[in-house]
Amino acid sequence: MNRDPQKSQHDPNDPVWDLLRQVPRRDAGPRFVDDTVRAARLSTAAEPWWRRLWVPLSLGGLATAGTAALAVFLITQQPESPEAVPIVEVTPPATESLDVLDDLARTEALSVAADYPAQFTDAELVSLITY
């Protein structure tokens, strides 16, 4: 700014004050108060933010209620599920015991040892054969 900080703000030698002194003085007219009050009455104040949201929120609530009612209607109209089929339990035969499973495990171990003999040590192979 090109202002001199030493000068006060209301310097009487300022050219702006000279211009302001030349302006003719205007008094308020007789209808000034009536015009001001009428302008204040005609002007509309801005609505608060929560009033502006009233319509979209009410429409959203109505849509939500309609959706919920539709969902309840569709759920109640579903046909009943058929009777649950009882699960049949299969009991293993009484003749099968752990001895049969032990024999199957030995047979499987021997077949693997026969296919890949390099994977086993001599002691392991002997224990498989004699077991």
Solvent accessible surface area in square Angstrom, and as a share of the most:
residue,aa,sasa,rsa
1,M,204,0.91
2,N,165,0.85
3,R,170,0.62
4,D,69,0.36
5,P,121,0.76
6,Q,160,0.71
7,K,127,0.54
8,S,81,0.52
9,Q,146,0.65
10,H,131,0.58
11,D,27,0.14
12,P,87,0.55
13,N,127,0.65
14,D,48,0.25
15,P,94,0.59
16,V,87,0.50
17,W,85,0.30
18,D,64,0.33
19,L,113,0.56
20,L,101,0.50
21,R,143,0.52
22,Q,136,0.60
23,V,94,0.54
24,P,107,0.67
25,R,219,0.80
26,R,217,0.79
27,D,115,0.60
28,A,77,0.60
29,G,42,0.40
30,P,139,0.87
31,R,135,0.49
32,F,120,0.50
33,V,101,0.58
34,D,83,0.43
35,D,57,0.29
36,T,71,0.41
37,V,64,0.37
38,R,118,0.43
39,A,61,0.47
40,A,69,0.54
41,R,195,0.71
42,L,133,0.66
43,S,75,0.48
44,T,130,0.76
45,A,94,0.73
46,A,99,0.77
47,E,99,0.44
48,P,57,0.36
49,W,166,0.58
50,W,136,0.48
51,R,137,0.50
52,R,148,0.54
53,L,79,0.39
54,W,169,0.59
55,V,80,0.46
56,P,76,0.48
57,L,123,0.61
58,S,51,0.33
59,L,108,0.53
60,G,37,0.36
61,G,41,0.39
62,L,126,0.63
63,A,64,0.50
64,T,91,0.53
65,A,60,0.46
66,G,41,0.40
67,T,90,0.52
68,A,54,0.42
69,A,64,0.49
70,L,106,0.53
71,A,46,0.35
72,V,91,0.52
73,F,114,0.47
74,L,92,0.46
75,I,126,0.64
76,T,91,0.53
77,Q,111,0.49
78,Q,119,0.53
79,P,116,0.73
80,E,167,0.75
81,S,97,0.63
82,P,121,0.76
83,E,163,0.73
84,A,96,0.75
85,V,128,0.74
86,P,109,0.69
87,I,158,0.80
88,V,124,0.71
89,E,149,0.67
90,V,133,0.76
91,T,108,0.63
92,P,104,0.65
93,P,86,0.54
94,A,107,0.83
95,T,126,0.73
96,E,93,0.42
97,S,55,0.36
98,L,141,0.70
99,D,104,0.54
100,V,68,0.39
101,L,94,0.47
102,D,54,0.28
103,D,79,0.41
104,L,112,0.56
105,A,62,0.48
106,R,82,0.30
107,T,88,0.51
108,E,108,0.49
109,A,36,0.28
110,L,77,0.38
111,S,49,0.32
112,V,60,0.35
113,A,7,0.05
114,A,79,0.61
115,D,101,0.53
116,Y,131,0.50
117,P,75,0.47
118,A,100,0.78
119,Q,139,0.62
120,F,58,0.24
121,T,83,0.48
122,D,115,0.60
123,A,77,0.60
124,E,81,0.36
125,L,43,0.21
126,V,90,0.52
127,S,60,0.39
128,L,40,0.20
129,I,132,0.67
130,T,108,0.63
131,Y,151,0.57
